[in-house]
Amino acid sequence: MKKIVLLLASALFVFTACTEQTAQVKILAHRGNASTGSQFTTDENTLDALARAQELDFAGVEFDVHLTADNQLVIRHDNKITDGLSCQECSFDEIRAYVLPFGHQIPTLREWLVQAKKTPHIKQLLEIKSHKGDREKELIAMSLEIIRELDMLDQMYMLSFDTEVIDEVLRQEPNMKVVLNSSNLHHSLTPEEVKSRGYHAVSYNINVILNHTDWIEQFRNYGIETFLWMVNTPYTYNIAKDLGFTWVTTDFYDAIVK
């Protein structure tokens, strides 16, 4: 913990002295806005969490998508729901019958996007969860079909931790904005590599990027958006602004902007 604090303090000192903030950082609601203050007060990745983010006019909302055993697209972070119930191994009816802790149901991708379309200025970031075999390709194709049907391509990003998945998105839809996630210090692509692959943005864990603070300006010069996660305190939020990130990803909006 002490090492992380020292890295944060060092990065803040260097960039406060050497850079100018040219644009206000955008705030991304992680799995919707499910918190009040520093406490979770609704179920994440639900239509209620999305509605709360819309009411507060977030710049963007991130959510996660799985493909069920009977080929339905559902919004959920973890594959496992309970013992014996999971997104990828069970039917949609089984998943739909489950009631989340705050009383909500697990929504479908279509339900989510229909609601999201009501606020077209709020970007939607669809994270493609890991699946076995070719199921990720199916998930991408089915998601793109709904996105095109609803005419929401300009509102969407797709993201993954897997470069092969990102490449598959661009193969199926070259106009989709794609984001590479990374939490691995030694296996994060450099700005040059990201640019050469045609990616639009990177979303790097705070421990990754603070070991490569020189990358931030390089990404900006290449026109590549940068997301920092997780940003759940005013301290890290201010650092993200001073470093010049495009976006911050947060679970606790009230806590970082107070």
Secondary structure, DSSP 8 states (H G I E B T S, - for coil): -HHHHHHHHHHHHHHHHH----S--EEEEETS--EETTEE-S-TTSHHHHHHHHHTT-SEEEEEEEE-TTS-EEE-SSSEEETTEETTTS-HHHHHT---TTS----BHHHHHHHHTTSTTSEEEEEE---STTHHHHHHHHHHHHHHHTT-GGGEEEEES-HHHHHHHHHH-TTSEEEEEE--TTS---HHHHHHTT--EEEEEHHHHTT-THHHHHHHHTT-EEEEE---SHHHHHHHHHHT-SEEEES-HHHHH-
